[in-house]
Amino acid sequence: MIDDVEAIQVSGIERNPALRARVTRLMRDTLAPLSVRPVKGQVSFFDDNGPKGGVAMRCALTVRLPYRPTLRIERSAVTSRLAFDAALPVLERQLERYRERERDSRRHPKKYFAARRALAGEAGSAPKRRARA
């Protein structure tokens, strides 16, 4: 669970504190349900065309999870907020898949574990002999 703001880095929107606070809050809420702590969450905004305008604002979301490949999503839109709003649902779907894989691997024990439990169950169900007196 992410408790500190330092685990999420936001760059490229230093002039817009309201958007920065919104991005930090939504990323924290998105990463909070993970059972493992992400090493790093990063949100970067780029202006591809500069002052010319157009569909030029690009938002890149990067999440580094332990023992997993880095998740990176990029979306472009007219404004920074629209680009972030387009990228966040994609990140949420990928993290949901990650949680499903983790849950499924916990539910199905490895075959040697299951075999040991089955053998222990068979040994426990055999009738016990009484000692002769």
Contact map, one row per residue, 1 for C-alpha under 8 A:
1110000000000000000000000000001111111000000000000000000000000000000000000000000000000000000000000000000000000000000000000000000000000
1111101000000000000000000001001100001100000000000000000000000000000000000000000000000000000000000000000000000000000000000000000000000
1111100000000000000000000000000000000000000000000000000000000000000000000000000000000000000000000000000000000000000000000000000000000
0111111000000000000000000000000000000000000000000000000000000000000000000000000000000000000000000000000000000000000000000000000000000
0111111110000000000000010000000000000000000000000000000000000000000000000000000000000000000000000000000000000000000000000000000000000
0001111110000000000000000000000000000000000000000000000000000000000000000000000000000000000000000000000000000000000000000000000000000
0101111110000000000000000000000000000111100000000000000000000000000000000000000000000000000000000000000000000000000000000000000000000
0000111111000000000000010011000000000001111000000000000000000000000000000000000000000000000000000000000000000000000000000000000000000
0000111111100000000000000000000000000001111000000000000000000000000000000000000000000000000000000000000000000000000000000000000000000
0000000111111000000100110000000000000000011100000000000000000000000000000000000000000000000000000000000000000000000000000000000000000
0000000011111100000000000000000000000000001110000000000000000000000000000000000000000000000000000000000000000000000000000000000000000
0000000001111100000000000000000000000000000111000000000000000000000000000000000000000000000000000000000000000000000000000000000000000
0000000001111111101100000000000000000000000010000000000000000000000000000000000000000000000000000000000000000000000000000000000000000
0000000000111111100100000000000000000000000000000000000000000000000000000000000000000000000000000000000000000000000000000000000000000
0000000000001111100000000000000000000000000000000000000000000000000000000000000000000000000000000000000000000000000000000000000000000
0000000000001111111100000000000000000000000000000000000000000000000000000000000000000000000000000000000000000000000000000000000000000
0000000000001111111110000000000000000000000000000000000000000000000000000000000000000000000000000000000000000000000000000000000000000
0000000000000001111111000000000000000000000000000000000000000000000000000000000000000000000000000000000000000000000000000000000000000
0000000000001001111111100000000000000000000000000000000000000000000000000000000010000000000000000000000000000000000000000000000000000
0000000001001101111111110000000000000000000000000000000000000000000000000000000000000000000000000000000000000000000000000000000000000
0000000000000000111111111000000000000000000000000000000000000000000000000000000000000000000000000000000000000000000000000000000000000
0000000000000000011111111100000000000000000000000000000000000000000000000000000000000000000000000000000000000000000000000000000000000
0000000001000000001111111110000000000000000000000000000000000000000000000000000000010000000000000000000000000000000000000000000000000
0000100101000000000111111111000000000000000000000000000000000000000000000000000000000000000000000000000000000000000000000000000000000
0000000000000000000011111111100000000000000000000000000000000000000000000000000000000000000000000000000000000000000000000000000000000
0000000000000000000001111111110000000000000000000000000000000000000000000000000000000000000000000000000000000000000000000000000000000
0000000100000000000000111111111000000000100000000000000000000000000000000000000000000000000000000000000000000000000000000000000000000
0100000100000000000000011111111100000000000000000000000000000000000000000000000000000000000000000000000000000000000000000000000000000
0000000000000000000000001111111110000000000000000000000000000000000000000000000000000000000000000000000000000000000000000000000000000
0000000000000000000000000111111110000000000000000000000000000000000000000000000000000000000100000000000000000000000000000000000000000
1100000000000000000000000011111111000100000000000000000000000000000000000000000000000000000000000000000000000000000000000000000000000
1100000000000000000000000001111111000000000000000000000000000000000000000000000000000000000000000000000000000000000000000000000000000
1000000000000000000000000000111111100000000000000000000000000000000000000000000000000000000000000000000000000000000000000000000000000
1000000000000000000000000000001111111000000000000000000000000000000000000000000000000000000000000010000000000000000000000000000000000
1000000000000000000000000000000011111000000000000000000000000000000000000000000000000000000000000000000000000000000000000000000000000
1000000000000000000000000000000001111100000000000000000000000000110000000000000000000000000000000000000000000000000000000000000000000
1100000000000000000000000000000001111110000000000000000000000000110000000000000000000000000000000000000000000000000000000000000000000
0100001000000000000000000000001000011111100000000000000000000011110000000000000000000000000000000000000000000000000000000000000000000
0000001000000000000000000000000000001111100000000000000000000011110000000000000000000000000000000000000000000000000000000000000000000
0000001110000000000000000000000000000111110000000000000000000111100000000000000000000000000000000000000000000000000000000000000000000
0000001110000000000000000010000000000111111000000000000000001111000000000000000000000000000000000000000000000000000000000000000000000
0000000111000000000000000000000000000001111100000000000000001110000000000000000000000000000000000000000000000000000000000000000000000
0000000111100000000000000000000000000000111110000000000000111100000000000000000000000000000000000000000000000000000000000000000000000
0000000001110000000000000000000000000000011111000000000000111000000000000000000000000000000000000000000000000000000000000000000000000
0000000000111000000000000000000000000000001111100000000011110000000000000000000100000000000000000000000000000000000000000000000000000
0000000000010000000000000000000000000000000111110000000111100000000000000000000000000000000000000000000000000000000000000000000000000
0000000000000000000000000000000000000000000011111100000111000000000000000000000000000000000000000000000000000000000000000000000000000
0000000000000000000000000000000000000000000001111100000111000000000000000000000000000000000000000000000000000000000000000000000000000
0000000000000000000000000000000000000000000000111111110100000000000000000000000000000000000000000000000000000000000000000000000000000
0000000000000000000000000000000000000000000000111111100100000000000000000000000000000000000000000000000000000000000000000000000000000
0000000000000000000000000000000000000000000000001111100000000000000000000000000000000000000000000000000000000000000000000000000000000
0000000000000000000000000000000000000000000000001111110000000000000000000000000000000000000000000000000000000000000000000000000000000
0000000000000000000000000000000000000000000000001111111100000000000000000000010000000000000000000000000000000000000000000000000000000
0000000000000000000000000000000000000000000000001001111100000000000000000000010000000000000000000000000000000000000000000000000000000
0000000000000000000000000000000000000000000000000000111110000000000000000001111000000000000000000000000000000000000000000000000000000
0000000000000000000000000000000000000000000001111100111111000000000000000001111000000000000000000000000000000000000000000000000000000
0000000000000000000000000000000000000000000011110000001111100000000000000001111100100000000000000000000000000000000000000000000000000
0000000000000000000000000000000000000000000011110000000111110000000000000111100100100000000000000000000000000000000000000000000000000
0000000000000000000000000000000000000000001111000000000011111000000000000111000100110010000000000000000000000000000000000000000000000
0000000000000000000000000000000000000000001110000000000001111100000000011110000000000010000000000000000000000000000000000000000000000
0000000000000000000000000000000000000000111100000000000000111110000000111100000000000011001000000000000000000000000000000000000000000
0000000000000000000000000000000000000001111000000000000000011111000001111000000000000000000000000000000000000000000000000000000000000
0000000000000000000000000000000000000111110000000000000000001111100001110000000000000000000000000000000000000000000000000000000000000
0000000000000000000000000000000000000111100000000000000000000111110111100000000000000000000000000000000000000000000000000000000000000
0000000000000000000000000000000000011111000000000000000000000011111111000000000000000000000000000000000000000000000000000000000000000
0000000000000000000000000000000000011110000000000000000000000001111100000000000000000000000000000000000000000000000000000000000000000
0000000000000000000000000000000000000000000000000000000000000000111110000000000000000000000000000000000000000000000000000000000000000
0000000000000000000000000000000000000000000000000000000000000001111111000000000000000000000000000000000000000000000000000000000000000
0000000000000000000000000000000000000000000000000000000000000001101111100000000000000000000000000000000000000000000000000000000000000
0000000000000000000000000000000000000000000000000000000000000111100111110000000000000000000000000000000000000000000000000000000000000
0000000000000000000000000000000000000000000000000000000000001111000011111000000000000000001001000000000000000000000000000000000000000
0000000000000000000000000000000000000000000000000000000000011110000001111100000000000000000000000000000000000000000000000000000000000
0000000000000000000000000000000000000000000000000000000000011100000000111110000000000010011000000000000000000000000000000000000000000
0000000000000000000000000000000000000000000000000000000001111000000000011111000000000010000000000000000000000000000000000000000000000
0000000000000000000000000000000000000000000000000000000001110000000000001111100000110110000000000000000000000000000000000000000000000
0000000000000000000000000000000000000000000000000000001111100000000000000111110000100000000000000000000000000000000000000000000000000
0000000000000000000000000000000000000000000000000000001111000000000000000011111101100000000000000000000000000000000000000000000000000
0000000000000000000000000000000000000000000000000000111110000000000000000001111101100000000000000000000000000000000000000000000000000
0000000000000000000000000000000000000000000000000000001110000000000000000000111111100000000000000000000000000000000000000000000000000
0000000000000000000000000000000000000000000010000000000011100000000000000000111111110000000000000000000000000000000000000000000000000
0000000000000000001000000000000000000000000000000000000000000000000000000000001111111000000000000000000000000000000000000000000000000
0000000000000000000000000000000000000000000000000000000000000000000000000000111111111100000000000000000000000000000000000000000000000
0000000000000000000000000000000000000000000000000000000011100000000000000011111111111110000000000000000000000000000000000000000000000
0000000000000000000000100000000000000000000000000000000000100000000000000010000111111111000000000000000000000000000000000000000000000
0000000000000000000000000000000000000000000000000000000000000000000000000000000011111111100000000000000000000000000000000000000000000
0000000000000000000000000000000000000000000000000000000000000000000000000010000001111111110000000000000000000000000000000000000000000
0000000000000000000000000000000000000000000000000000000000111000000000001110000000111111111000000000000000000000000000000000000000000
0000000000000000000000000000000000000000000000000000000000001000000000000000000000011111111100000000000000000000000000000000000000000
0000000000000000000000000000000000000000000000000000000000000000000000000000000000001111111110000000000000000000000000000000000000000
0000000000000000000000000000000000000000000000000000000000000000000000001000000000000111111111000000000000000000000000000000000000000
0000000000000000000000000000000000000000000000000000000000001000000000101000000000000011111111100000000000000000000000000000000000000
0000000000000000000000000000010000000000000000000000000000000000000000000000000000000001111111110000000000000000000000000000000000000
0000000000000000000000000000000000000000000000000000000000000000000000000000000000000000111111111000000000000000000000000000000000000
0000000000000000000000000000000000000000000000000000000000000000000000100000000000000000011111111100000000000000000000000000000000000
0000000000000000000000000000000000000000000000000000000000000000000000000000000000000000001111111110000000000000000000000000000000000
0000000000000000000000000000000000000000000000000000000000000000000000000000000000000000000111111111000000000000000000000000000000000
0000000000000000000000000000000000000000000000000000000000000000000000000000000000000000000011111111100000000000000000000000000000000
0000000000000000000000000000000000000000000000000000000000000000000000000000000000000000000001111111110000000000000000000000000000000
0000000000000000000000000000000001000000000000000000000000000000000000000000000000000000000000111111111000000000000000000000000000000
0000000000000000000000000000000000000000000000000000000000000000000000000000000000000000000000011111111100000000000000000000000000000
0000000000000000000000000000000000000000000000000000000000000000000000000000000000000000000000001111111110000000000000000000000000000
0000000000000000000000000000000000000000000000000000000000000000000000000000000000000000000000000111111111000000000000000000000000000
0000000000000000000000000000000000000000000000000000000000000000000000000000000000000000000000000011111111100000000000000000000000000
0000000000000000000000000000000000000000000000000000000000000000000000000000000000000000000000000001111111110000000000000000000000000
0000000000000000000000000000000000000000000000000000000000000000000000000000000000000000000000000000111111111000000000000000000000000
0000000000000000000000000000000000000000000000000000000000000000000000000000000000000000000000000000011111111000000000000000000000000
0000000000000000000000000000000000000000000000000000000000000000000000000000000000000000000000000000001111111000000000000000000000000
0000000000000000000000000000000000000000000000000000000000000000000000000000000000000000000000000000000111111100000000000000000000000
0000000000000000000000000000000000000000000000000000000000000000000000000000000000000000000000000000000011111110110000000000000000000
0000000000000000000000000000000000000000000000000000000000000000000000000000000000000000000000000000000000011111110000000000000000000
0000000000000000000000000000000000000000000000000000000000000000000000000000000000000000000000000000000000001111111000000000000000000
0000000000000000000000000000000000000000000000000000000000000000000000000000000000000000000000000000000000000111111100000000000000000
0000000000000000000000000000000000000000000000000000000000000000000000000000000000000000000000000000000000001111111110000000000000000
0000000000000000000000000000000000000000000000000000000000000000000000000000000000000000000000000000000000001111111111000000000000000
0000000000000000000000000000000000000000000000000000000000000000000000000000000000000000000000000000000000000011111111100000000000000
0000000000000000000000000000000000000000000000000000000000000000000000000000000000000000000000000000000000000001111111110000000000000
0000000000000000000000000000000000000000000000000000000000000000000000000000000000000000000000000000000000000000111111111000000000000
0000000000000000000000000000000000000000000000000000000000000000000000000000000000000000000000000000000000000000011111111100000000000
0000000000000000000000000000000000000000000000000000000000000000000000000000000000000000000000000000000000000000001111111110000000000
0000000000000000000000000000000000000000000000000000000000000000000000000000000000000000000000000000000000000000000111111111000000000
0000000000000000000000000000000000000000000000000000000000000000000000000000000000000000000000000000000000000000000011111111100000000
0000000000000000000000000000000000000000000000000000000000000000000000000000000000000000000000000000000000000000000001111111110000000
0000000000000000000000000000000000000000000000000000000000000000000000000000000000000000000000000000000000000000000000111111110000000
0000000000000000000000000000000000000000000000000000000000000000000000000000000000000000000000000000000000000000000000011111110000000
0000000000000000000000000000000000000000000000000000000000000000000000000000000000000000000000000000000000000000000000001111111000000
0000000000000000000000000000000000000000000000000000000000000000000000000000000000000000000000000000000000000000000000000111111100000
0000000000000000000000000000000000000000000000000000000000000000000000000000000000000000000000000000000000000000000000000000111110000
0000000000000000000000000000000000000000000000000000000000000000000000000000000000000000000000000000000000000000000000000000011111000
0000000000000000000000000000000000000000000000000000000000000000000000000000000000000000000000000000000000000000000000000000001111100
0000000000000000000000000000000000000000000000000000000000000000000000000000000000000000000000000000000000000000000000000000000111110
0000000000000000000000000000000000000000000000000000000000000000000000000000000000000000000000000000000000000000000000000000000011111
0000000000000000000000000000000000000000000000000000000000000000000000000000000000000000000000000000000000000000000000000000000001111
0000000000000000000000000000000000000000000000000000000000000000000000000000000000000000000000000000000000000000000000000000000000111
